[in-house]
Amino acid sequence: MAITEEAAPPGHASEDGTPGDDTRTPPGQEGWHLSSPLALTLLLLLVVVFQGPVRGALSKPVMQSWMTVFVAVVVQALPFLVLGVLLSAAIAVFVPPSFFARALPGRPALAVPVAGLAGAVLPGCECASVPVAGALVRRGVTPAAAIAFLLSAPAINPIVLTATAVAFPRNPEMVLARFAGSLLVACGMGWLWQRLGRTDWLRLPAHAHHEGETKAEAFWDSVRHDTVHAGGFLVVGAMAAATLKAVAPAEWLRTAAANPVIAILALSILAVLLSICSEADAFVAASLTQFSLTAKLAFLIVGPMIDLKLFAMQAGTFGRGFALRFAPATFAAAIAGAVLTGAVLL
């Protein structure tokens, strides 16, 4: 039985002699907090109360078009997202980080491409690659190799490439272009860090979040965490794609898509803002039919390497100083890699 120490009443001293502090809320002033179930219940009640206007709004052609695109993107992407979350959790929990340290060459210049290629055989989304890269650095792997794995694993693993092939059935070259471009950027950033990186820019990561738990507990915790986060970003991405297709004036999209520079920059910035899981981003990119394949490739290369959630995770794992330097460099390198790869392969 756990024994807890009770707070001393007001005006009395605690065992260490300090005055007691009663932080209990007075009766009748407890208040209430808005939880997720309560918010969902309130939303459903509002829909029931205003079902007439809601039904009328949904029956409009623009909303029907919006719902068609939204449902299509989510339904196509969801199986790949779930599979990616399960495999990512399994690798993060059951594959010991020491395996990577033993498998990588001792020379950093060779360890970078090997770590980059390791991402091709180890499925994992962005949410899993950051903790794994942090574990590699903690166990003595050169940061350059950890960075290469961090960038390549979410972009070139088998699930992501399979999803890209399904999303672009008439353009199989997109699979090769995504693989080659992402691997090129990952290795380039690893070598750049090896050349210019400084140890005081990189904070040594703390222990892993799941250390101390059983493997089963860590696995299901990871699955729940990644499903909620990745699923939420998938919904946001599908909503944004549907809105662009159904609401944005067609001439705006045609104007942006007609200028190659603007198209690439627009979709690259969109990838950063949407923060879609890499297992699902190909279906969002495929829905943007007005844009060129090179612009879509930029969306697919930039997104898994740097977006809003990745910036936050990298800052929390490796320090804000690292993230502030690493994010802009990765963004520029990813765009350059997409343009170069697109010019050769697309």
C-alpha positions as CSV (number, residue, x, y, z in Angstrom):
1,M,0.0,0.0,0.0
2,A,1.4,3.4,-1.0
3,I,1.6,5.9,1.8
4,T,1.2,9.6,0.9
5,E,2.0,12.6,3.0
6,E,-1.0,14.7,3.9
7,A,-0.7,18.5,3.6
8,A,-0.7,20.2,7.0
9,P,-3.8,22.3,7.8
10,P,-3.6,26.1,7.5
11,G,-1.7,27.6,10.4
12,H,0.0,24.4,11.3
13,A,3.6,23.3,10.5
14,S,4.5,20.3,8.5
15,E,7.1,17.7,9.7
16,D,10.0,19.8,8.4
17,G,8.8,22.9,10.2
18,T,7.5,24.8,7.2
19,P,4.0,26.2,7.4
20,G,1.3,24.1,5.9
21,D,-0.5,25.2,2.8
22,D,-4.0,24.0,2.1
23,T,-4.4,24.1,-1.6
24,R,-7.9,22.5,-1.6
25,T,-10.5,24.3,-3.6
26,P,-13.4,25.6,-1.3
27,P,-16.7,23.7,-1.7
28,G,-18.8,25.0,-4.5
29,Q,-15.8,26.4,-6.4
30,E,-14.4,23.3,-8.0
31,G,-15.3,24.4,-11.5
32,W,-15.2,22.1,-14.5
33,H,-12.8,21.3,-17.3
34,L,-13.5,20.7,-20.9
35,S,-12.4,17.2,-21.8
36,S,-12.3,15.5,-25.2
37,P,-15.5,13.3,-24.5
38,L,-17.3,16.4,-23.3
39,A,-16.3,18.4,-26.3
40,L,-17.4,15.6,-28.6
41,T,-20.7,15.3,-26.8
42,L,-21.3,19.1,-27.1
43,L,-20.4,19.0,-30.8
44,L,-22.9,16.2,-31.4
45,L,-25.6,18.1,-29.5
46,L,-25.0,21.1,-31.7
47,V,-25.2,19.0,-34.8
48,V,-28.6,17.6,-33.7
49,V,-30.0,21.0,-32.7
50,F,-28.9,22.6,-36.0
51,Q,-29.4,19.6,-38.2
52,G,-31.5,21.5,-40.6
53,P,-28.9,24.1,-41.6
54,V,-26.2,21.4,-41.4
55,R,-28.1,19.2,-43.8
56,G,-28.6,22.1,-46.1
57,A,-25.0,23.1,-46.1
58,L,-23.8,19.5,-46.8
59,S,-26.2,19.2,-49.8
60,K,-24.5,22.0,-51.7
61,P,-22.3,20.9,-54.6
62,V,-19.2,22.5,-53.2
63,M,-19.6,20.6,-49.9
64,Q,-20.3,17.4,-51.8
65,S,-17.1,17.8,-53.8
66,W,-15.2,18.6,-50.5
67,M,-16.5,15.5,-48.8
68,T,-15.7,13.3,-51.8
69,V,-12.0,14.4,-51.8
70,F,-11.7,14.3,-48.0
71,V,-13.1,10.8,-47.7
72,A,-11.1,9.5,-50.7
73,V,-7.8,10.8,-49.2
74,V,-8.5,9.4,-45.7
75,V,-9.8,6.0,-46.9
76,Q,-6.8,5.5,-49.2
77,A,-4.2,6.6,-46.7
78,L,-5.5,5.1,-43.5
79,P,-4.4,1.4,-44.1
80,F,-0.8,2.5,-44.8
81,L,-0.8,4.8,-41.8
82,V,-2.0,2.1,-39.4
83,L,0.5,-0.4,-40.8
84,G,3.3,2.2,-40.5
85,V,2.4,2.9,-36.9
86,L,2.4,-0.7,-35.9
87,L,5.7,-1.5,-37.6
88,S,7.2,1.7,-36.3
89,A,6.2,0.9,-32.7
90,A,7.6,-2.7,-33.1
91,I,11.0,-1.5,-34.3
92,A,11.2,1.3,-31.7
93,V,10.4,-1.2,-28.9
94,F,11.8,-4.6,-29.9
95,V,14.9,-3.6,-32.0
96,P,17.6,-2.6,-29.5
97,P,19.5,0.6,-30.4
98,S,22.7,-1.2,-29.9
99,F,21.9,-3.1,-33.1
100,F,22.4,0.1,-35.1
101,A,25.7,0.9,-33.4
102,R,27.1,-2.6,-34.2
103,A,25.8,-2.5,-37.8
104,L,27.3,0.9,-38.8
105,P,30.9,1.3,-40.0
106,G,33.4,3.0,-37.7
107,R,34.3,5.7,-40.3
108,P,31.7,8.5,-40.2
109,A,32.0,9.1,-44.0
110,L,30.9,5.5,-44.6
111,A,28.4,5.4,-41.7
112,V,26.3,8.2,-43.2
113,P,25.2,6.4,-46.4
114,V,24.8,3.1,-44.6
115,A,22.6,4.7,-42.0
116,G,20.7,6.4,-44.8
117,L,20.1,3.1,-46.6
118,A,19.0,1.5,-43.3
119,G,15.9,3.7,-43.5
120,A,14.9,1.8,-46.6
121,V,14.4,-1.4,-44.7
122,L,13.2,-0.1,-41.4
123,P,9.6,1.2,-41.6
124,G,9.0,4.2,-39.4
125,C,7.2,7.5,-39.5
126,E,8.6,10.9,-38.4
127,C,7.3,10.4,-34.9
128,A,9.5,7.3,-34.4
129,S,12.6,8.4,-36.3
130,V,13.4,11.2,-33.9
131,P,13.5,9.1,-30.8
132,V,15.5,6.3,-32.6
133,A,18.0,8.9,-33.8
134,G,18.3,10.2,-30.2
135,A,18.9,6.7,-28.9
136,L,21.7,6.3,-31.5
137,V,23.4,9.4,-30.4
138,R,23.1,8.4,-26.7
139,R,24.9,5.1,-27.5
140,G,27.8,6.7,-29.2
141,V,26.8,6.6,-32.9
142,T,28.3,9.6,-34.8
143,P,25.6,12.4,-35.1
144,A,26.2,12.5,-38.8
145,A,24.9,8.9,-39.3
146,A,22.1,9.5,-36.8
147,I,21.0,12.6,-38.9
148,A,21.1,10.5,-42.1
149,F,18.8,7.9,-40.5
150,L,16.6,10.6,-39.0
151,L,15.9,12.0,-42.5
152,S,15.8,8.9,-44.6
153,A,13.7,6.5,-42.4
154,P,10.4,8.3,-42.8
155,A,10.9,9.0,-46.5
156,I,12.2,5.8,-48.2
157,N,10.9,2.9,-46.1
158,P,8.9,0.2,-47.9
159,I,5.5,1.3,-46.6
160,V,6.0,4.9,-47.8
161,L,7.3,3.8,-51.2
162,T,4.4,1.3,-51.6
163,A,1.9,4.1,-50.7
164,T,3.5,6.3,-53.3
165,A,3.1,3.7,-55.9
166,V,-0.5,3.2,-55.1
167,A,-1.1,7.0,-55.1
168,F,0.6,7.5,-58.4
169,P,-0.3,4.4,-60.5
170,R,0.3,6.2,-63.8
171,N,3.6,7.7,-62.7
172,P,5.7,4.8,-61.3
173,E,8.8,7.0,-61.8
174,M,7.6,9.0,-58.7
175,V,8.6,6.1,-56.5
176,L,12.2,6.0,-57.8
177,A,12.4,9.8,-57.7
178,R,11.2,10.0,-54.1
179,F,13.7,7.3,-53.1
180,A,16.6,8.8,-54.8
181,G,15.9,12.4,-53.9
182,S,15.2,11.6,-50.2
183,L,18.3,9.5,-49.9
184,L,20.4,12.1,-51.6
185,V,19.2,14.8,-49.2
186,A,19.6,12.6,-46.1
187,C,23.2,11.6,-47.0
188,G,24.0,15.2,-48.0
189,M,22.8,16.6,-44.6
190,G,24.7,13.9,-42.8
191,W,28.0,14.8,-44.6
192,L,27.2,18.5,-44.1
193,W,26.9,18.0,-40.4
194,Q,30.1,15.9,-40.3
195,R,31.9,18.8,-42.1
196,L,30.4,21.8,-40.4
197,G,28.6,20.6,-37.3
198,R,29.7,21.5,-33.8
199,T,29.2,19.4,-30.7
200,D,27.9,22.4,-28.7
201,W,25.0,22.7,-31.1
202,L,23.8,19.3,-30.3
203,R,22.3,18.5,-26.9
204,L,22.7,14.9,-25.8
205,P,19.2,13.4,-25.7
206,A,17.7,12.3,-22.4
207,H,16.6,8.7,-21.8
208,A,13.9,7.3,-24.0
209,H,10.3,8.0,-23.1
210,H,9.4,4.3,-22.7
211,E,12.4,3.2,-20.7
212,G,11.3,1.5,-17.5
213,E,8.1,0.0,-19.1
214,T,7.6,-3.6,-20.2
215,K,7.9,-4.2,-23.9
216,A,4.2,-4.7,-24.3
217,E,3.3,-1.5,-22.4
218,A,5.9,0.4,-24.4
219,F,4.5,-1.0,-27.7
220,W,0.9,-0.1,-27.1
221,D,1.8,3.3,-25.6
222,S,3.8,4.0,-28.8
223,V,0.9,2.8,-31.0
224,R,-1.7,4.9,-29.2
225,H,0.6,8.0,-29.3
226,D,1.5,7.7,-32.9
227,T,-2.1,6.8,-34.0
228,V,-3.5,9.9,-32.3
229,H,-0.8,12.2,-33.7
230,A,-0.5,10.8,-37.2
231,G,-4.3,10.4,-37.5
232,G,-4.9,13.9,-36.5
233,F,-2.4,15.3,-39.0
234,L,-3.9,13.0,-41.7
235,V,-7.4,14.5,-41.1
236,V,-5.9,18.0,-41.2
237,G,-4.1,17.3,-44.4
238,A,-7.1,15.7,-46.1
239,M,-9.2,18.7,-45.1
240,A,-6.6,21.1,-46.5
241,A,-6.4,19.1,-49.8
242,A,-10.2,19.0,-50.1
243,T,-10.5,22.7,-49.4
244,L,-7.9,23.5,-52.1
245,K,-9.8,21.3,-54.6
246,A,-13.3,22.5,-53.8
247,V,-13.0,26.1,-52.5
248,A,-9.9,27.7,-53.8
249,P,-10.5,29.4,-57.2
250,A,-9.3,27.3,-60.1
251,E,-7.5,30.2,-61.7
252,W,-5.4,30.7,-58.5
253,L,-4.3,27.2,-58.5
254,R,-3.6,27.3,-62.2
255,T,-1.5,30.5,-61.8
256,A,0.5,29.0,-59.0
257,A,1.0,25.7,-60.8
258,A,1.9,27.4,-64.1
259,N,5.0,29.0,-62.5
260,P,7.5,26.2,-61.7
261,V,9.3,28.1,-59.0
262,I,6.1,29.3,-57.3
263,A,4.6,25.8,-57.5
264,I,7.6,24.1,-55.9
265,L,7.8,26.7,-53.1
266,A,4.1,26.6,-52.5
267,L,3.9,22.9,-52.1
268,S,7.1,22.8,-50.0
269,I,5.7,25.3,-47.6
270,L,2.4,23.5,-47.6
271,A,4.2,20.3,-46.6
272,V,5.8,22.1,-43.6
273,L,2.5,23.5,-42.5
274,L,0.3,20.4,-42.9
275,S,2.8,18.1,-41.1
276,I,1.2,14.9,-42.6
277,C,2.6,11.5,-41.7
278,S,4.8,10.2,-44.5
279,E,2.7,7.0,-44.9
280,A,-0.2,9.2,-46.0
281,D,1.2,12.3,-47.7
282,A,1.4,10.7,-51.2
283,F,-2.4,10.6,-51.4
284,V,-2.6,14.3,-50.5
285,A,0.0,15.1,-53.1
286,A,-1.7,13.0,-55.8
287,S,-5.0,15.0,-55.2
288,L,-3.3,18.2,-56.2
289,T,-3.7,17.5,-59.9
290,Q,-3.0,21.1,-61.1
291,F,0.7,20.9,-60.0
292,S,3.6,19.3,-61.8
293,L,5.2,16.1,-60.7
294,T,8.3,18.0,-59.6
295,A,6.3,20.2,-57.4
296,K,4.6,17.1,-55.9
297,L,8.0,15.5,-55.4
298,A,9.1,18.6,-53.5
299,F,6.0,18.1,-51.2
300,L,6.9,14.4,-50.7
301,I,10.6,15.1,-49.9
302,V,10.2,18.1,-47.7
303,G,7.3,16.9,-45.6
304,P,9.0,13.8,-44.0
305,M,12.2,15.8,-43.3
306,I,11.0,19.0,-41.8
307,D,7.5,20.2,-40.7
308,L,6.0,21.8,-37.7
309,K,5.7,18.7,-35.5
310,L,9.2,17.5,-36.5
311,F,10.7,20.9,-35.6
312,A,9.1,20.6,-32.2
313,M,10.3,17.1,-31.7
314,Q,13.8,17.8,-32.8
315,A,14.0,20.9,-30.5
316,G,12.8,18.8,-27.6
317,T,15.2,15.9,-28.3
318,F,18.4,17.6,-29.5
319,G,17.9,21.2,-28.2
320,R,16.5,24.4,-29.7
321,G,19.9,25.5,-31.0
322,F,20.2,22.4,-33.1
323,A,16.6,22.7,-34.5
324,L,17.0,26.4,-35.4
325,R,20.1,25.6,-37.5
326,F,19.0,22.2,-38.8
327,A,15.5,23.0,-40.0
328,P,16.3,25.8,-42.5
329,A,19.2,23.9,-43.9
330,T,17.1,20.8,-44.3
331,F,14.3,22.7,-46.0
332,A,16.7,24.3,-48.5
333,A,18.4,20.9,-49.1
334,A,15.1,19.1,-49.6
335,I,13.9,21.6,-52.2
336,A,17.3,21.4,-54.0
337,G,17.2,17.6,-54.0
338,A,13.6,17.6,-55.3
339,V,14.5,19.9,-58.2
340,L,17.6,18.0,-59.1
341,T,15.9,14.6,-58.9
342,G,12.9,15.8,-60.7
343,A,15.0,17.2,-63.6
344,V,16.7,13.9,-64.0
345,L,13.9,11.3,-63.4
346,L,10.6,13.1,-64.1
